[in-house]
Amino acid sequence: MSRERRITRESLLDGDAEEGLRGLVLLDLPDHDSIQPAHRQVVDRVLPLVDLLVWVVDPQKYADDALHSGYLRESVGMEASMVVVVNQVDTIPEGRRESLLADVERLLVEDGLHDVPVLGVSARTGEGVGDLRDVLEQAVARRSVAAGRAAAELDRASRVLLDSTPPGAPWDADAALHEEVGALVQAVGLEGSARRCRA
């Protein structure tokens, strides 16, 4: 993922105003209808790794078959970590906005995706941006809870291992850590990244 597609939301000037989004990393993935094969490869590689998938569509292209057949129908089972944002709702007459969002929901159900939030947003006027921010804050909070649980599980596992170690057994934590981290780096294919970090 190229650095220019990574968006840092928080600034030091924000103080605590952005605390609800602290730790959020936004990845701006290529459009679903890109004709570049490399773009599709990037999207396919990243999708399984994200905590929340925000599909941003506009009123003209929300029913595009490339989006539904190429991605949404393949995302059944991921509803809890998805939200669909219909941008540019300010271009739709107010009396037709609810029916537009209802049509998006109908298409999602036809794709097999139930209970996926659909938000109407206007980046130009700010309409719906607060609702989207709430969804993002909830995703950040869920991830924090999950990270806390994972840390607690690791602590419990380490206590079990330490309790199983005979008293007086030779133990060189630094050497053991170096050996295990090296094996882990090799197992997940991060040798190149590790070399760059050491350089």
N, C-alpha and C positions, 0 to 999 in steps of 0.2 A: 504494500500500500504506500503510495507516494506521500511525502510529508504534506504537500499542499492540499491533500484531501482530508487531513486531520484538523479538526476544529477545536481550539481551546476556548471554553466558554467563560471561564472565570479570570478576572484580572485582579491584581493586588489592590486596585482602586475601588473594587466592589466591597471590600470589607466582609462583613457577615451577610450581606444582602443576597449572596449566591450560595449560602451554606446548604440549601436544599439540593443543589446540583453538584456539590463538591464531589469530585471523583468521576464525574460523567465524562466519557470520551465519545464524541460524535464522529462517525465515519461516513463521509459522503460517498456512497457507492455510485458507480456508473449507472446511467438510466437503464431500465429493464429492456428498452427497445433499441439499445445500442447495437449497431451492426458489426462492431469490432469483436472478434472472438476472444481477444485478451480481456475485454471488459466483462464478458460473461464468466470467464474463468475466475476473475477476481471476486465477483459476486458469489459464485458457487462455493469458493473457498472460504469466504468470510461468513456467510449466512449461518452455518451451524455454530459459530462461536459467539454470536452476539447475545446480550441479555435482553434487549428489546429491539424489535424490528419495526421501524416506522416507515410505512409505505406512503410516500407523498405523491399524490396524483392530482390532476387538474380536471375541471369539469368537461374538458374536451376528450381526455384520454383515459378516464377511469374504467371504461368498458373495453379497453384494448385487449384483444385476445392474447397478444404476446405476454401481457402481464398475468392474465388469469391462467392460461394453459402452461406458460413457461415457469411461473413461480408460485402463484397463490394456491393453485390446486395441489402443488407438491408440498405445501406447508401445513397440511392438515395434521393436527396434533400439537401445533405450536401456537394455538390461539392465545394462550395465557401470556405469551411474550410478543404479541403483535398489536399494532394500532394502525389504522388507515387514516391518513390526513388528506382531506380534499382541500387543496389550496385554491386561492383565487375565488373564494365564494362571493367576494364583493362584486364579481362580474355577473353574478346570477341575481335576478330580481328577488327581493326578500320573500315574496309569496311562493317562490318555487324552490327555495333552499331546502326545506324539510323533505320535499319529494325527491330531490336530488340525493340527499344523504340516505333516504330510505331505499332508493334504487341501488346505491352502492352496497348497502347491507344485504339487499336481496341477492345481488350477484355473489357476494361472499358466501351466503348460505348455499347457493347453487354450486359453489366451489367446494362445499363441505366444511366451510369455516363458520362456526357458530359463536356468537357472543364476542366477536372482535369489535372493540370500540371504533366508531367512525366519527371523526371530528371535522367540522367545517372550520376552516382557518383562512384568514387573509393576511399575508405577510405585509401587504401595503397598508391596510387600515388597522391591523392589530386584533381584529375580531377572532376570537377562539384561541388566541395565543396563550392566554392564562390557563385554559383547559389543557392544552398540550403541555405546558410547563408542569401542571399537576401530575400528568401521566409520567413525565420524565422523572419528577421527584420521587414518585412512588417506586419507579424502577430502580432508582439509586438506593432508596431505603431497603428494598428487597435484597439487592445485591449486598448491602452492608450486613444485613441479618445473615445471609448465606455465608459471607466471609467470616463472620463471628462464629457461626456454628462450625465451619470447617476448621478454624483455629482451635476451637475447644476440642474437636475430635482429634486433632493432631497432638494437643497437649495430653489427652487421655492415652493415646497410643504411645507417646514417649514415656509416660509414667509406667505403663505396662512393660515396656521394653527395659526400662531401668530397674524395675522390680524383679525382672527375670535375670538380670545380670548378677552373677555370683560376686559376693564381696571380695575385694582384693584382686579382681581380674584386671589384667593390664588394659588400660583404656586411654587411648590418645585421641581425644575428641577432634582435634584439628586434622589429624591424619585420616580419621574415619570420615569426617565431613568432606574432606577433599576427594577421597576415593568415591564416596557415594554421589556427590554432586557431579563429578566427572562422568560417572556411569549414567546418571540421569540425563545429563546434557547430550551424551552420545545417543542414548535411547530415543530421545525425542527429536534428534536432528538439529540441535542448536549449536553445533560446533563453531559455525561461522560467526554467529552472533556473540558467542563467548570470546572468540578471538578478537573481535572488534572491541568488546568491552575492556579486554585486558590491554589493548593497544593504546 
